[in-house]
Every structure is written in structure tokens, then in C-alpha cells.
Amino acid sequence: MARRSLGASLLSLLAVGNSLFFQTSVAASWPYGPLVTEGRDIKNTEGEDVVYAGVNWPGAADVMIPEGLQYQSVEYIVSQIKSLGMNSIRLTYAIEMIDQIYENDGEDVPIQTAFIEALGETNGTKVYNQVLAANPSFGANITRLEVFDAVAAECAAQEILINLDNHMSLGAWCCNTEDGNSWFGDTYFSVANWTRGLGYMAEHGKSWPALVSMSLRNELREPDNNATLAAASYNWQDWYKYIKQGAGAVNAANSDVLILLSGLSFDTFVTPVVRGTALTPSTSTFQLSDFAGYEDKLVLELHTYASTTNCTSLEISLYNSGFQAMHPEDPQTVNVFPIALTEFGFIQDATQWKDNVYATCVASYLAQEKASWMQWVIAGSYYIRTGVQDSEETWGLLTHDWSTWRSPEYVEGGLVPLINKTASP
């Protein structure tokens, strides 16, 4: 009996051990999340630093689905990104898509309807049929959100991280200061709809293994179309009030994702957050305690499209605008954060990347800082941009038909070396 009991006990222990091993193996798989922040770094569950090295994939314009699918399949586009060693995308969307889902009793719009509304009956039907031909896995009644699901699924299959970015409220090309999307309370920028949309996408994104972070809003800027709103509200005090609402909505719906906070003036500086100076016109300052329970989920983001002939001045500008957050040794740094340059870019030709001080300086600075980045843009063309259908994107990494690299010289000589110096793990 003793032997039998001992044997049974050993079998029981082995069963428990196998169970624990299986659970650990499942948990310890890509993307090794949820990700958290630790000082200036993003960490995965393996304790490794995670540095985004990626590209923007727009999906927030008039049609409100990811671009390029009339030319290439989701799988092909993701494979092109993966082929360079990139590890992430910044996938953009419009709050209008979620608004319409709510207006339609929870049902999303089929992409056929979306294309016809954006491009007209003839061209919309043509492009819709092209999308189905290029993506044979799409059903005839596939919705916009289901296209986002397909992109997310393919990113998971090819191990590409997703940072989901709320680019606009109205589905349209971004950005200018008179487009009604500039600031909280602007013509199309309902704060209630924005927080509702953030929460909806955060909840929906729980089914996306590749989703690891969400940006609250792209390029907040002065609402020049509304002088009253600009005078009363375009300031750091109101920025903080609304950013806390947006961050809270995301975290309440999905506590796993990192939350990226963007600054003012087209997201070109977040200095008061980093230095802990007054969020004017109030005297209050940024406090991590205002994000209780998810203090280790906050990342800052910046954009730069500076015109410069001096690399040193650009580096100083980037540092003072926000990259100081990655330098706890600086006595002016009150709040230490990881920071991601989620937009920068330039014309894709044979020489721009090596002859333009801005292009070479940004690349060297990102490598020096070992900072996350997403280049603008993968798109070789757009379904429609400011009224022009099948619009060319000369800054696009891919050609007009999304088939190959627009500037092989840049990809081989500039982009791949930057990826190799930064992408982690």
C-alpha cells in the first residue's frame, strides 16, 4: 500500500508539473506580453528590452480600412515589412468607424459600402472588387473592422507588434489646424465619442495577440478654425484633463496594453511632462499617481519633420522636446519614460536618405538612443487623399502598387542598418 500510495503521489506530482510546464510554455510565447515600462525601457515578460522598429500603416482616411489592399494582400504587405527585420507597425484608425458601429446597432459597415461612399458608385465598386481579388480570403460582405482583424491576425502570424493609433475622429486625411479634428471639443472631435471609441477598440483588441500598445491621439494641434476653443482650451492643463480620460478608458477596457501619450503642436514636444513643470495655465504638474494601477503602462511619443542643415541642433531639439525622458541622469528629468518617435519620414528616392541632414541625423540619433520608432509611411498610394483617388505617396516605402521598394538604395543603405541597430529583442 505504501508503494502504491508513493507511486500515486509521484504520478500526481508529475501531472501537476506537466500542467505547470504547459501553462508556462503557453504564457512564455510571442509577444511575451503584456509589456510594461521600467524606467526608460519597455520590457517583456522575459525581462528583455523591447524597442519598436517599424512603419506606419494608414487606415484612418475616408474609406476607414488599411490602405493598399486593392493592390496586394494583407499577407504580402506584412511579409514585406517582416522581410526587412522590422518588428512593429503603427496601425491608424478613425473614431468615426466606431461611431457608425454604434449608430448601426453594433453592426459595422461592409467595405463595399465604405468604398462606394468614399469613391463613388463606379470607382468604389471597382476598387472593392480589386480588394477581393487581391485578398481571396475576404468574404463578399467583409466589414471594415474585420479587415483590421485580418491585418492583426497576419501580424500575429508573422510576429509583428501592433501599436493601434487613433489618428482622426472624422475619417479623412490628416492633418491641419482647420480640419475640425485638431483639439478636444473641435468640430468633429467629441471627447465622449473619443473615449468611447478608445474603449471600444481596446476591448476589441483583446482578441489580437499582436496588439501591445495604443496611442491616444495623433498630432494634437491648435484649432485655428475655432478661435474661442483655442483661447479657452488649447493648453497643457486641458491636455492633461483629457489625456487622463483617454488613458483611463483604454486601461479600463484592456489593462494589458501600453498607452502612448502625444504632446502639443502636432506632437512635437512633451517637455512639461518630462521636466515636471507647470501644466499651464494651472500650477499643477504631471503625476504618475494620477494613473494609479497602470503607472508602468505609459510611454511618450513624438513626431519630427524638421527642416535642418545642422545635426547637432536637431539632436538638441529632439532631446529638449522629449527624449530627455530617457535620461534619468539629467537633473532636469523629473519623469522618466520610454519615448517613441512614431512619425518621421522623407521622399523616397535614391539620394534623399544620405544627402539630407534631417534623414541621416534622425537615423543616427535613434540608433544612439536605442529608441523606438515608426517611419511614415509604408503606403505607396492611397484609396483617396484630399479628394484625389488612387493618390501617389512619394514618401511611401513601397511603390504605387505596393509591390516593391520605391527606393532600394534607401532600404539597403539606410533603413535596414537602422533596423539592425535598434529593433529588439
C-alpha positions as CSV (number, residue, x, y, z in Angstrom):
1,M,0.0,0.0,0.0
2,A,2.8,2.3,0.9
3,R,4.5,1.8,-2.5
4,R,1.2,2.2,-4.3
5,S,0.5,5.5,-2.4
6,L,4.0,6.7,-3.1
7,G,3.6,5.8,-6.8
8,A,0.3,7.6,-7.0
9,S,1.8,10.6,-5.3
10,L,4.7,10.7,-7.8
11,L,2.3,10.4,-10.7
12,S,0.2,13.2,-9.2
13,L,3.2,15.4,-8.8
14,L,4.3,14.7,-12.3
15,A,0.9,15.6,-13.6
16,V,1.0,18.9,-11.7
17,G,4.5,19.5,-13.0
18,N,3.5,18.8,-16.6
19,S,0.5,21.1,-16.2
20,L,2.6,23.9,-14.8
21,F,5.2,23.4,-17.6
22,F,2.5,23.5,-20.2
23,Q,1.0,26.7,-18.7
24,T,4.4,28.3,-18.6
25,S,5.1,27.3,-22.1
26,V,1.9,28.9,-23.3
27,A,2.4,32.1,-21.4
28,A,6.1,32.4,-22.5
29,S,5.4,32.8,-26.2
30,W,5.4,35.7,-28.6
31,P,4.8,38.6,-28.0
32,Y,5.9,37.8,-24.4
33,G,3.3,40.2,-23.0
34,P,1.8,42.1,-21.5
35,L,4.6,44.7,-21.9
36,V,5.4,47.1,-19.1
37,T,7.7,50.0,-18.7
38,E,10.7,50.1,-16.4
39,G,12.4,53.5,-16.3
40,R,13.4,54.4,-19.8
41,D,12.7,50.9,-21.2
42,I,9.9,48.8,-22.4
43,K,10.1,45.2,-21.0
44,N,8.5,41.9,-22.0
45,T,7.8,39.0,-19.7
46,E,11.2,37.6,-20.4
47,G,12.8,40.7,-19.0
48,E,14.1,41.7,-22.4
49,D,14.1,45.3,-23.7
50,V,11.5,45.9,-26.4
51,V,12.4,48.6,-29.0
52,Y,9.9,49.2,-31.8
53,A,11.5,49.4,-35.2
54,G,8.6,49.8,-37.6
55,V,6.4,51.6,-40.0
56,N,3.0,53.4,-40.2
57,W,0.2,51.6,-42.0
58,P,-2.6,54.1,-42.5
59,G,-6.3,53.1,-42.1
60,A,-7.9,56.3,-40.9
61,A,-8.8,58.1,-44.1
62,D,-12.1,58.3,-46.0
63,V,-12.7,54.5,-46.5
64,M,-11.5,53.7,-43.0
65,I,-9.7,50.5,-43.7
66,P,-6.0,49.8,-44.0
67,E,-4.6,51.1,-47.3
68,G,-3.2,49.2,-50.3
69,L,-5.4,46.2,-50.3
70,Q,-6.6,46.8,-53.9
71,Y,-3.1,46.1,-55.0
72,Q,-1.7,43.5,-52.6
73,S,-2.9,41.0,-50.0
74,V,-2.6,41.6,-46.3
75,E,-0.2,38.7,-46.1
76,Y,2.1,40.1,-48.8
77,I,2.3,43.6,-47.2
78,V,3.1,42.2,-43.7
79,S,5.7,39.9,-45.3
80,Q,7.4,42.9,-46.9
81,I,7.6,44.6,-43.5
82,K,8.9,41.4,-41.9
83,S,11.4,40.9,-44.6
84,L,13.4,43.9,-43.5
85,G,13.6,42.8,-39.9
86,M,11.0,45.4,-38.7
87,N,9.1,44.2,-35.6
88,S,6.1,46.6,-35.5
89,I,3.5,48.7,-37.2
90,R,1.6,51.8,-36.2
91,L,-1.9,51.0,-37.5
92,T,-4.2,54.0,-37.7
93,Y,-8.0,54.2,-37.4
94,A,-10.7,56.8,-37.2
95,I,-13.2,57.2,-34.3
96,E,-15.9,57.7,-37.0
97,M,-15.7,54.0,-37.7
98,I,-16.8,53.2,-34.1
99,D,-19.4,56.0,-34.1
100,Q,-21.0,54.4,-37.1
101,I,-21.0,50.9,-35.5
102,Y,-22.9,52.4,-32.5
103,E,-25.3,54.1,-34.8
104,N,-25.9,50.9,-36.7
105,D,-26.9,48.9,-33.6
106,G,-23.4,47.4,-33.1
107,E,-23.0,46.3,-36.8
108,D,-20.1,47.6,-38.8
109,V,-20.3,48.8,-42.4
110,P,-19.3,46.4,-45.2
111,I,-16.3,47.6,-47.1
112,Q,-18.3,47.6,-50.3
113,T,-20.5,50.3,-48.8
114,A,-17.4,52.2,-47.5
115,F,-15.7,52.2,-50.9
116,I,-18.8,53.4,-52.7
117,E,-19.4,56.2,-50.2
118,A,-15.8,57.4,-50.4
119,L,-15.1,56.8,-54.1
120,G,-18.5,56.9,-55.8
121,E,-20.5,54.0,-57.3
122,T,-18.3,53.2,-60.3
123,N,-14.8,53.6,-58.8
124,G,-15.9,52.3,-55.4
125,T,-17.2,49.1,-56.8
126,K,-14.1,48.7,-59.0
127,V,-11.7,49.1,-56.1
128,Y,-13.9,46.9,-53.8
129,N,-13.6,44.1,-56.4
130,Q,-9.9,44.6,-56.7
131,V,-9.6,44.2,-52.9
132,L,-11.5,40.9,-53.0
133,A,-9.3,39.7,-55.9
134,A,-6.1,40.6,-54.1
135,N,-7.4,39.1,-50.8
136,P,-9.3,35.9,-51.7
137,S,-9.8,35.1,-48.0
138,F,-12.1,38.1,-47.7
139,G,-15.8,37.3,-47.9
140,A,-18.1,39.4,-50.1
141,N,-19.6,41.1,-47.0
142,I,-16.5,41.7,-45.0
143,T,-16.7,44.7,-42.8
144,R,-14.1,47.4,-42.1
145,L,-13.4,46.1,-38.6
146,E,-13.0,42.6,-40.0
147,V,-10.3,43.9,-42.3
148,F,-8.5,45.3,-39.3
149,D,-8.9,41.9,-37.7
150,A,-7.3,40.3,-40.8
151,V,-4.3,42.7,-40.5
152,A,-4.0,41.9,-36.8
153,A,-4.1,38.1,-37.4
154,E,-1.5,38.3,-40.1
155,C,0.8,40.4,-37.9
156,A,0.4,37.8,-35.1
157,A,1.2,35.0,-37.6
158,Q,4.4,36.9,-38.7
159,E,5.3,38.2,-35.2
160,I,4.8,41.9,-35.9
161,L,3.8,44.0,-32.9
162,I,0.8,46.4,-33.3
163,N,0.6,49.9,-31.9
164,L,-3.0,51.0,-32.6
165,D,-3.2,54.7,-33.2
166,N,-6.3,56.9,-33.1
167,H,-5.3,59.2,-36.0
168,M,-8.5,61.2,-36.5
169,S,-12.1,61.5,-35.4
170,L,-13.5,62.1,-38.9
171,G,-12.4,59.6,-41.4
172,A,-10.2,61.8,-43.6
173,W,-6.6,62.7,-44.5
174,C,-4.6,64.2,-41.6
175,C,-3.7,66.9,-40.6
176,N,-4.1,70.7,-40.5
177,T,-5.2,73.1,-37.8
178,E,-8.5,73.9,-39.6
179,D,-9.8,70.3,-40.2
180,G,-12.1,70.2,-37.2
181,N,-10.1,67.3,-35.7
182,S,-7.4,69.3,-34.0
183,W,-8.3,69.5,-30.3
184,F,-10.7,68.2,-27.8
185,G,-14.1,69.7,-28.5
186,D,-13.3,70.7,-32.0
187,T,-16.0,70.3,-34.8
188,Y,-15.6,66.6,-35.2
189,F,-13.6,65.8,-32.0
190,S,-16.3,64.8,-29.5
191,V,-14.5,63.9,-26.2
192,A,-17.3,61.5,-25.3
193,N,-17.1,59.7,-28.7
194,W,-13.3,59.7,-28.5
195,T,-13.2,58.0,-25.1
196,R,-16.0,55.6,-26.2
197,G,-14.0,54.7,-29.3
198,L,-10.8,54.2,-27.4
199,G,-12.5,51.8,-25.0
200,Y,-14.2,50.0,-27.9
201,M,-11.0,49.4,-29.8
202,A,-9.1,48.5,-26.6
203,E,-11.8,45.9,-25.8
204,H,-12.0,44.6,-29.4
205,G,-8.2,44.4,-29.5
206,K,-8.1,41.8,-26.7
207,S,-8.6,39.2,-29.5
208,W,-5.5,40.5,-31.3
209,P,-2.4,38.7,-29.9
210,A,-0.2,41.2,-31.7
211,L,-1.7,44.3,-30.0
212,V,0.7,45.6,-27.4
213,S,0.1,49.3,-27.3
214,M,-2.4,52.1,-28.2
215,S,-1.8,55.7,-29.0
216,L,-4.4,58.0,-27.6
217,R,-4.4,60.6,-30.4
218,N,-2.4,61.7,-33.3
219,E,-0.9,65.2,-33.5
220,L,-2.9,67.3,-31.2
221,R,-2.8,70.9,-32.5
222,E,-4.2,74.3,-32.3
223,P,-7.8,74.5,-33.6
224,D,-7.4,77.5,-35.8
225,N,-11.0,77.1,-37.1
226,N,-12.3,77.8,-33.7
227,A,-10.7,80.8,-32.0
228,T,-12.9,80.5,-28.9
229,L,-11.9,76.9,-28.3
230,A,-8.3,77.7,-28.9
231,A,-8.2,80.6,-26.5
232,A,-10.1,78.7,-23.8
233,S,-8.7,75.2,-24.0
234,Y,-5.6,74.8,-26.1
235,N,-3.2,74.4,-23.3
236,W,-1.4,71.8,-21.2
237,Q,-3.9,72.0,-18.4
238,D,-6.8,70.8,-20.6
239,W,-4.4,68.4,-22.4
240,Y,-3.8,66.7,-19.0
241,K,-7.5,66.6,-18.1
242,Y,-8.4,64.8,-21.4
243,I,-5.4,62.6,-21.6
244,K,-6.3,61.2,-18.2
245,Q,-9.8,60.4,-19.5
246,G,-8.5,58.7,-22.6
247,A,-5.9,56.7,-20.8
248,G,-8.4,55.6,-18.2
249,A,-10.8,54.5,-21.0
250,V,-8.1,52.3,-22.6
251,N,-6.9,50.8,-19.3
252,A,-10.4,50.0,-18.1
253,A,-11.2,48.1,-21.3
254,N,-7.8,46.4,-21.7
255,S,-5.2,46.6,-18.9
256,D,-2.6,44.7,-20.9
257,V,-1.7,47.4,-23.5
258,L,0.8,50.2,-23.2
259,I,-0.6,53.7,-23.6
260,L,1.2,56.2,-25.7
261,L,0.8,59.9,-24.8
262,S,1.4,62.5,-27.5
263,G,2.1,66.2,-27.0
264,L,1.1,69.6,-28.4
265,S,1.9,71.4,-31.7
266,F,1.5,68.3,-33.9
267,D,3.1,66.1,-31.2
268,T,6.5,67.9,-31.5
269,F,7.1,68.3,-27.7
270,V,6.2,66.8,-24.4
271,T,8.7,68.9,-22.3
272,P,6.4,69.8,-19.3
273,V,5.6,66.1,-18.8
274,V,9.3,65.2,-18.7
275,R,10.5,68.1,-16.6
276,G,7.6,68.1,-14.3
277,T,6.9,71.8,-14.9
278,A,3.5,73.5,-14.6
279,L,0.8,72.3,-16.9
280,T,-0.2,75.9,-17.7
281,P,-2.3,77.9,-17.1
282,S,-2.6,75.8,-13.9
283,T,0.3,75.3,-11.5
284,S,-0.3,71.5,-11.2
285,T,2.2,69.1,-12.7
286,F,2.2,65.6,-14.3
287,Q,1.8,63.0,-11.6
288,L,2.2,59.3,-12.2
289,S,-0.2,58.8,-9.2
290,D,-3.0,60.1,-11.4
291,F,-2.6,56.9,-13.4
292,A,-2.9,54.6,-10.3
293,G,-2.6,50.9,-11.1
294,Y,-1.1,51.4,-14.5
295,E,1.9,53.7,-13.9
296,D,4.1,51.2,-15.7
297,K,2.0,51.3,-18.9
298,L,2.8,54.9,-20.1
299,V,5.0,55.7,-23.0
300,L,5.6,59.1,-24.6
301,E,5.6,59.7,-28.3
302,L,7.0,62.4,-30.5
303,H,6.9,63.3,-34.2
304,T,9.5,65.3,-36.2
305,Y,9.6,66.6,-39.7
306,A,12.2,69.3,-39.0
307,S,14.0,71.1,-41.8
308,T,17.6,71.4,-40.7
309,T,21.1,71.6,-42.1
310,N,22.7,71.0,-38.7
311,C,22.5,67.6,-37.0
312,T,23.7,68.9,-33.6
313,S,20.8,71.4,-33.4
314,L,18.3,68.7,-34.4
315,E,19.6,66.4,-31.7
316,I,19.4,69.1,-29.1
317,S,15.8,69.9,-30.2
318,L,14.8,66.3,-30.0
319,Y,16.3,65.9,-26.6
320,N,14.7,69.1,-25.2
321,S,11.4,68.2,-26.8
322,G,11.1,64.9,-25.1
323,F,14.0,62.4,-25.5
324,Q,15.3,63.8,-22.2
325,A,12.7,61.4,-20.6
326,M,15.1,58.6,-21.4
327,H,17.9,60.2,-19.4
328,P,17.4,59.8,-15.6
329,E,20.9,61.1,-15.0
330,D,19.8,64.6,-16.2
331,P,18.8,66.6,-13.1
332,Q,16.0,68.3,-15.1
333,T,14.4,64.9,-15.8
334,V,11.6,64.5,-13.3
335,N,9.6,61.8,-15.0
336,V,11.5,59.0,-16.7
337,F,9.7,57.3,-19.6
338,P,10.4,55.3,-22.8
339,I,9.8,57.5,-25.8
340,A,8.9,56.5,-29.3
341,L,9.4,58.6,-32.5
342,T,6.1,57.4,-34.1
343,E,6.4,59.6,-37.2
344,F,9.3,60.8,-39.2
345,G,9.9,60.5,-43.0
346,F,11.1,61.9,-46.2
347,I,10.8,61.5,-50.0
348,Q,11.9,58.0,-51.1
349,D,14.4,58.4,-53.9
350,A,18.0,57.3,-54.5
351,T,19.7,60.2,-52.7
352,Q,17.4,61.9,-50.1
353,W,18.2,59.4,-47.3
354,K,22.0,60.0,-47.5
355,D,22.2,63.7,-48.6
356,N,19.5,65.1,-46.3
357,V,20.9,66.1,-42.9
358,Y,17.4,65.6,-41.3
359,A,17.2,62.0,-42.6
360,T,20.7,61.0,-41.6
361,C,20.6,62.7,-38.3
362,V,17.3,61.2,-37.2
363,A,18.6,57.7,-38.0
364,S,21.9,58.2,-36.1
365,Y,20.0,59.7,-33.1
366,L,17.6,56.8,-32.9
367,A,20.4,54.4,-33.0
368,Q,22.3,56.3,-30.4
369,E,19.3,56.5,-28.0
370,K,18.2,52.9,-28.8
371,A,14.7,54.4,-29.1
372,S,11.5,53.1,-30.6
373,W,10.4,54.4,-34.0
374,M,7.8,54.0,-36.7
375,Q,8.6,55.6,-40.1
376,W,6.0,57.4,-42.1
377,V,5.0,55.5,-44.3
378,I,4.6,52.0,-45.8
379,A,1.9,53.2,-48.2
380,G,2.8,53.6,-51.9
381,S,-0.6,55.1,-52.6
382,Y,-4.0,55.8,-51.0
383,Y,-7.6,54.9,-51.9
384,I,-8.3,58.6,-51.8
385,R,-6.4,61.6,-50.3
386,T,-7.9,65.1,-50.0
387,G,-10.3,64.2,-52.9
388,V,-7.7,62.7,-55.2
389,Q,-8.4,59.0,-55.8
390,D,-5.5,56.5,-56.1
391,S,-3.3,59.2,-54.8
392,E,0.5,58.7,-55.1
393,E,2.7,58.8,-51.9
394,T,6.2,59.8,-52.7
395,W,7.2,59.2,-49.1
396,G,6.0,55.7,-49.2
397,L,8.5,52.9,-48.7
398,L,6.6,50.8,-51.3
399,T,5.8,51.7,-54.9
400,H,2.4,52.9,-56.1
401,D,1.1,49.3,-56.4
402,W,2.7,48.3,-53.1
403,S,4.7,45.6,-54.9
404,T,8.3,46.5,-54.2
405,W,10.5,49.1,-52.6
406,R,10.3,52.6,-54.0
407,S,14.0,53.3,-53.1
408,P,16.0,50.1,-52.9
409,E,19.0,52.3,-52.2
410,Y,17.5,53.7,-49.0
411,V,16.1,50.3,-47.9
412,E,19.5,48.6,-48.3
413,G,21.7,51.6,-47.3
414,G,19.7,53.4,-44.6
415,L,16.6,51.6,-43.4
416,V,18.0,48.0,-42.8
417,P,21.1,49.3,-40.9
418,L,18.8,51.4,-38.7
419,I,16.6,48.4,-38.0
420,N,19.6,46.3,-37.2
421,K,20.8,48.9,-34.7
422,T,17.5,49.3,-32.9
423,A,15.0,46.5,-33.2
424,S,14.7,44.5,-30.0
425,P,14.5,41.7,-28.9
